[in-house]
Amino acid sequence: MYDWERILVAVNDSDDALRAIKYVGQIARLADKISLYLLYVYPDPPPDYYSKGGTLDAYIEIMHHQAGTAIKLAIENLKKHDISEENITTEIQLADGKTISQVILNAQKEFQCSTIVVGKRGI
């Protein structure tokens, strides 16, 4: 059975994701025992990426750097709401042929979270 105090938060470098993190910080501090799973999912390289000389390793390095920055900012914001870093797990994943939504739902099952929080992509 999934635990409501296990929350999966999809993060990226958007203002919407940052607002979602602030929301989670406000509600998570009310729980006795909270476990937050910050997930950054990045898409597969663009179709012309390889034909322009890009490599998968270079793409992964760039995206992990970008993800690390977004996750660090998310953790800093959560700490402002008295969420201990020991209650936060982070994960960075390449979509690898799946939609970002599919990766998020797979992670929700893996971490057994009953709550998923996402910002919007502005679409």
For each residue, the residues with C-beta under 8 A, 3 or more apart:
1:
2: 6 112 113 114
3: 6 35 112 113 114
4: 114 115
5: 31 32 33 34 35
6: 2 3 35 37 111 112 113 114 115
7: 24 28 34 35 36 37 113 115 116 117
8: 37 39 104 107 108 111 113 115 116 117
9: 20 21 24 36 37 38 39 74 116 117 118
10: 17 20 39 40 41 100 104 116 117 118 119
11: 17 20 21 38 39 40 70 71 74
12: 17 40 70 119
13: 17 66 69 70 73
14: 17 18 119 121 122
15: 18 19 119
16: 19 20 119 120 121 122
17: 10 11 12 13 14 20 21 70 74 118 119
18: 14 15 21 22 73 74 77 119
19: 15 16 22 23 119
20: 9 10 11 16 17 23 24 117 118 119
21: 9 11 17 18 24 25 74 77 78
22: 18 19 25 26 77 81
23: 19 20 26 27 117
24: 7 9 20 21 27 28 36 78 117
25: 21 22 28 29 77 78 80 81 83
26: 22 23 29 81
27: 23 24 30 31
28: 7 24 25 31 34 36 78 81 83
29: 25 26 34 81 82 83
30: 27
31: 5 27 28 34
32: 5
33: 5 87
34: 5 7 28 29 31 83 87
35: 3 5 6 7 87 89
36: 7 9 24 28 78 83 87 88 89
37: 6 7 8 9 88 89 90 91 107 111 113
38: 9 11 71 74 75 88 89 90 91
39: 8 9 10 11 90 91 92 93 103 104 107
40: 10 11 12 67 70 71 90 91 92 93
41: 10 93 94 95 100 103 104
42: 63 66 67 92 93 94 95
43: 95 100
44: 94 95 96 97
45: 49 50 54 56 59
46: 49
47:
48: 51 52
49: 45 46 52 54 59
50: 45 53 54 55
51: 48
52: 48 49
53: 50
54: 45 49 50 58 59
55: 50 58 59
56: 45 59 60
57: 60 61
58: 54 55 61 62
59: 45 49 54 55 56 62 63
60: 56 57 63 64 94
61: 57 58 64 65
62: 58 59 65 66
63: 42 59 60 66 67 92 94
64: 60 61 67 68 92
65: 61 62 68 69
66: 13 42 62 63 69 70
67: 40 42 63 64 70 71 92
68: 64 65 71 72 92
69: 13 65 66 72 73
70: 11 12 13 17 40 66 67 73 74
71: 11 38 40 67 68 74 75 90 92
72: 68 69 75 76
73: 13 18 69 70 76 77
74: 9 11 17 18 21 38 70 71 77 78
75: 38 71 72 78 79 85 88 90
76: 72 73 79 80
77: 18 21 22 25 73 74 80 81
78: 21 24 25 28 36 74 75 81 83 88
79: 75 76 82 83 84 85
80: 25 76 77
81: 22 25 26 28 29 77 78
82: 29 79
83: 25 28 29 34 36 78 79 87 88
84: 79 87 88
85: 75 79 88
86:
87: 33 34 35 36 83 84
88: 36 37 38 75 78 83 84 85
89: 35 36 37 38 111
90: 37 38 39 40 71 75
91: 37 38 39 40 107
92: 39 40 42 63 64 67 68 71
93: 39 40 41 42 96 103 107
94: 41 42 44 60 63
95: 41 42 43 44 98 99 100 102 103
96: 44 93 103
97: 44
98: 95 102 103 106
99: 95 102 103
100: 10 41 43 95 103 104
101: 104 105
102: 95 98 99 105 106
103: 39 41 93 95 96 98 99 100 106 107
104: 8 10 39 41 100 101 107 108 116 118
105: 101 102 108 109 116
106: 98 102 103 109 110
107: 8 37 39 91 93 103 104 110 111 113
108: 8 104 105 111 113 116
109: 105 106 112
110: 106 107
111: 6 8 37 89 107 108
112: 2 3 6 109
113: 2 3 6 7 8 37 107 108 116
114: 2 3 4 6
115: 4 6 7 8
116: 7 8 9 10 104 105 108 113
117: 7 8 9 10 20 23 24
118: 9 10 17 20 104
119: 10 12 14 15 16 17 18 19 20
120: 16 123
121: 14 16
122: 14 16
123: 120
